[in-house]
Amino acid sequence: MTNTSSRPLPLVLRILDRTHDWTHEDRFNQRLIIPAASRTSVRTALAAVASSPRERRMDMTAIADVMLFAWRPLDAGDLYVTRISLE
């Protein structure tokens, strides 16, 4: 990710599987801060994703959504996402 802004950008990475029940506790949520005027890679262990739902293991063969969103609206051109992948 590239932050072209002069301020840090707070983001959230959210991952959920097909049987997600739409509660906060039943998905992977990771808060991120992308430093100002920087380019960085964010890596998260798949084991952390799999174990994130409180009452069960996430079905890693049935990932339904990978979302990256900002806590507030960003100005056009503030953030560039080069690639998102689960590896």
Residue frames relative to the residue before (quaternion, step in Angstrom):
aa qw qx qy qz dx dy dz
M 1.0000 0.0000 0.0000 0.0000 0.00 0.00 0.00
T 0.1748 -0.7697 0.6073 0.0897 3.52 -1.12 0.75
N 0.1529 -0.7591 0.6301 0.0584 3.53 -0.86 1.09
T 0.1587 -0.8097 0.5610 0.0664 3.58 -0.44 1.19
S 0.5110 0.6681 -0.3975 0.3668 3.55 1.31 -0.17
S 0.4975 -0.6470 0.4917 0.3035 3.56 -1.26 0.38
R 0.7103 0.3658 -0.2621 0.5413 3.59 1.26 0.21
P 0.5911 -0.5593 0.4247 0.3967 3.63 -1.14 0.46
L 0.2664 -0.7639 0.5685 0.1493 3.57 -1.11 0.70
P 0.2302 -0.7649 0.5846 0.1420 3.60 -0.63 1.07
L 0.0102 -0.7985 0.5997 -0.0515 3.56 -0.84 1.05
V 0.2350 -0.7245 0.6193 0.1907 3.55 -1.35 0.13
L 0.1923 -0.7261 0.6497 0.1169 3.55 -1.06 0.88
R 0.0200 -0.8007 0.5972 -0.0423 3.56 -0.70 1.11
I 0.0210 -0.7828 0.6215 -0.0237 3.55 -0.91 0.98
L 0.0669 0.7946 -0.6008 0.0557 3.56 -0.95 0.88
D 0.3855 -0.7197 0.5324 0.2236 3.52 -1.24 0.51
R 0.7599 -0.4228 0.2645 0.4169 3.53 -1.35 0.14
T 0.7395 0.4039 -0.2405 0.4818 3.62 1.05 -0.65
H 0.2740 0.7861 -0.5020 0.2343 3.59 1.26 0.35
D 0.2962 -0.7884 0.5174 0.1519 3.59 -0.91 0.90
W 0.5225 -0.6878 0.3604 0.3523 3.60 1.33 0.35
T 0.5023 0.5765 -0.4776 0.4327 3.57 1.12 0.63
H 0.6348 -0.5458 0.3976 0.3755 3.54 -1.24 0.54
E 0.6841 0.5178 -0.2726 0.4354 3.57 1.02 -0.83
D 0.7042 0.4762 -0.2515 0.4626 3.60 1.21 -0.38
R 0.7053 0.3729 -0.2717 0.5382 3.59 1.08 0.65
F 0.5123 -0.5898 0.5127 0.3561 3.53 -1.36 0.04
N 0.0128 0.7736 -0.6320 0.0444 3.57 -0.89 1.01
Q 0.0508 0.7907 -0.6083 0.0473 3.56 -0.79 0.98
R 0.2898 -0.7365 0.5874 0.1689 3.55 -0.79 1.05
L 0.0979 -0.7880 0.6077 0.0123 3.53 -1.00 0.92
I 0.1114 -0.7332 0.6619 0.1092 3.54 -1.22 0.53
I 0.1644 -0.7755 0.6047 0.0773 3.57 -0.58 1.16
P 0.4276 -0.7372 0.4544 0.2593 3.62 -0.46 1.16
A 0.6217 -0.5545 0.4123 0.3687 3.54 -1.21 0.60
A 0.8660 0.0447 -0.0483 0.4957 3.54 -1.19 0.74
S 0.5421 0.6118 -0.4006 0.4140 3.56 0.80 1.03
R 0.2359 -0.7000 0.6489 0.1823 3.49 -1.42 0.25
T 0.0837 0.8207 -0.5528 0.1177 3.57 -0.67 1.09
S 0.3137 -0.6958 0.6070 0.2215 3.53 -1.30 0.41
V 0.1902 -0.7538 0.6198 0.1073 3.54 -1.07 0.79
R 0.0201 -0.7941 0.6071 -0.0227 3.54 -0.79 1.04
T 0.0505 -0.7754 0.6294 -0.0059 3.52 -1.03 0.92
A 0.4821 -0.6758 0.4745 0.2929 3.57 -0.87 0.92
L 0.4958 -0.6647 0.4717 0.2997 3.57 -0.91 0.90
A 0.5787 0.5722 -0.3781 0.4412 3.59 1.13 -0.54
A 0.6346 0.5170 -0.3260 0.4731 3.60 1.06 -0.69
V 0.6306 0.5125 -0.3280 0.4818 3.58 1.04 -0.75
A 0.6793 0.5132 -0.2957 0.4333 3.59 0.81 -1.00
S 0.7552 0.3889 -0.2133 0.4826 3.58 0.98 -0.78
S 0.4538 0.7426 -0.4167 0.2625 3.60 1.23 0.01
P 0.6268 0.4979 -0.3935 0.4521 3.69 0.87 -0.56
R 0.5372 -0.6797 0.4060 0.2910 3.55 -0.88 0.98
E 0.8082 0.3275 -0.1398 0.4691 3.62 0.85 -0.93
R 0.7956 0.1690 -0.0707 0.5775 3.63 1.24 -0.10
R 0.4884 -0.5892 0.5200 0.3793 3.56 -1.32 -0.08
M 0.4787 -0.6467 0.5078 0.3079 3.54 -1.06 0.77
D 0.4120 -0.6859 0.5439 0.2529 3.56 -1.05 0.81
M 0.2389 -0.8214 0.5054 0.1133 3.56 -0.14 1.30
T 0.6193 0.5164 -0.3538 0.4740 3.61 1.25 -0.13
A 0.7513 0.3358 -0.1818 0.5382 3.59 1.30 -0.16
I 0.1370 0.7914 -0.5777 0.1457 3.59 0.85 0.95
A 0.2235 -0.8097 0.5353 0.0886 3.57 -0.74 1.09
D 0.8150 0.0282 0.0242 0.5782 3.60 1.02 -0.75
V 0.0429 -0.7108 0.7008 0.0430 3.49 -1.22 0.75
M 0.0015 0.8282 -0.5565 0.0663 3.57 -0.43 1.24
L 0.0833 -0.7413 0.6639 0.0528 3.51 -1.13 0.74
F 0.1388 0.8110 -0.5579 0.1089 3.55 -0.62 1.06
A 0.4845 -0.6687 0.4978 0.2652 3.52 -1.25 0.56
W 0.5403 -0.6134 0.4764 0.3239 3.55 -1.24 0.52
R 0.7724 0.1135 -0.0519 0.6227 3.55 1.25 -0.49
P 0.6303 -0.5205 0.3831 0.4301 3.63 -1.14 0.34
L 0.2806 -0.7493 0.5799 0.1534 3.56 -1.06 0.82
D 0.5036 -0.6016 0.5143 0.3464 3.53 -1.22 0.47
A 0.6074 -0.5511 0.4194 0.3890 3.58 -1.13 0.63
G 0.8164 0.2551 -0.2024 0.4769 3.56 -0.91 0.93
D 0.4770 0.6832 -0.4406 0.3341 3.63 1.23 0.00
L 0.8168 0.1433 -0.0271 0.5582 3.58 0.96 -0.85
Y 0.0658 -0.7617 0.6442 0.0228 3.53 -1.02 0.93
V 0.1512 -0.7647 0.6218 0.0758 3.56 -0.86 1.01
T 0.2933 -0.7878 0.5217 0.1458 3.53 -0.58 1.17
R 0.7920 -0.1455 0.1380 0.5766 3.57 0.90 -0.89
I 0.0679 -0.7349 0.6712 0.0694 3.52 -1.24 0.65
S 0.1409 0.7906 -0.5837 0.1200 3.56 -0.77 1.01
L 0.2979 -0.6924 0.6213 0.2138 3.53 -1.29 0.47
E 0.0212 0.8210 -0.5660 0.0723 3.55 -0.55 1.17
